[in-house]
Amino acid sequence: MQVNNLAPYYTDLIKSAIDSGKYRTESDVIEAGLELLRKEELQQSLLESAIKHGEDSGLALPFNNEEFKTKMHLKIK
């Protein structure tokens, strides 16, 4: 694969990755980068979904830390 129209920084990065022996071809480097992008976008989507779920769940109920600790200590005994 011949990489065209990339900034010199990126072509140097691809060349370095190949020269390091970690990747064999330009395609391998680009595929690895695209896989990272896919994973990052999936993680972002899951995070946004979790935030939306939290926002939709309503306001938090009051929480008494001391009462909670007392209940937990009673359960341990």
C-alpha positions in Angstrom: 0.0 0.0 0.0 1.4 3.4 -1.0 0.4 6.1 1.5 -0.2 9.4 -0.3 -1.3 12.8 0.9 -0.3 12.3 4.5 1.6 14.9 6.4 5.3 14.1 6.7 4.8 13.5 10.5 2.4 10.6 9.7 4.5 9.1 7.0 7.5 9.2 9.3 5.5 7.6 12.1 4.4 4.8 9.7 8.0 4.3 8.6 9.2 4.2 12.2 6.6 1.6 13.1 7.7 -0.6 10.2 11.4 -0.1 10.9 10.9 -1.1 14.6 9.8 -4.5 13.3 6.4 -4.4 15.1 4.6 -4.0 11.8 5.4 -5.4 8.4 3.6 -3.1 6.1 2.0 0.3 5.9 -1.4 -1.4 5.8 -0.6 -3.2 9.1 0.2 0.2 10.7 -3.0 1.8 9.4 -5.2 -1.1 10.3 -3.8 -1.0 13.9 -4.6 2.7 14.0 -8.1 2.2 12.7 -8.7 -0.5 15.2 -7.7 1.9 18.0 -10.0 4.5 16.6 -12.9 1.9 16.5 -12.3 0.9 20.1 -12.1 4.6 21.2 -15.3 5.4 19.5 -17.0 2.4 21.0 -15.8 3.3 24.5 -17.0 6.9 23.9 -20.4 5.6 22.8 -20.7 3.4 25.9 -19.7 6.2 28.2 -22.3 8.5 26.6 -24.9 5.8 27.0 -24.0 5.3 30.7 -24.2 9.1 31.3 -27.6 9.3 29.6 -28.8 6.3 31.7 -27.6 8.1 34.9 -29.2 11.4 33.9 -32.5 9.6 33.1 -32.5 7.7 36.4 -33.5 10.9 38.3 -32.2 12.6 41.4 -30.1 10.7 43.9 -31.8 9.9 47.3 -30.2 11.4 50.4 -27.5 9.1 51.8 -26.5 8.8 55.4 -22.9 7.5 55.6 -23.0 6.8 59.3 -26.3 4.9 59.1 -24.9 2.8 56.2 -21.7 2.0 58.1 -23.7 0.9 61.1 -25.9 -1.4 59.0 -22.8 -2.9 57.4 -21.2 -3.6 60.7 -24.3 -5.3 62.0 -24.4 -7.6 58.9 -20.7 -8.6 59.5 -21.4 -9.7 63.1 
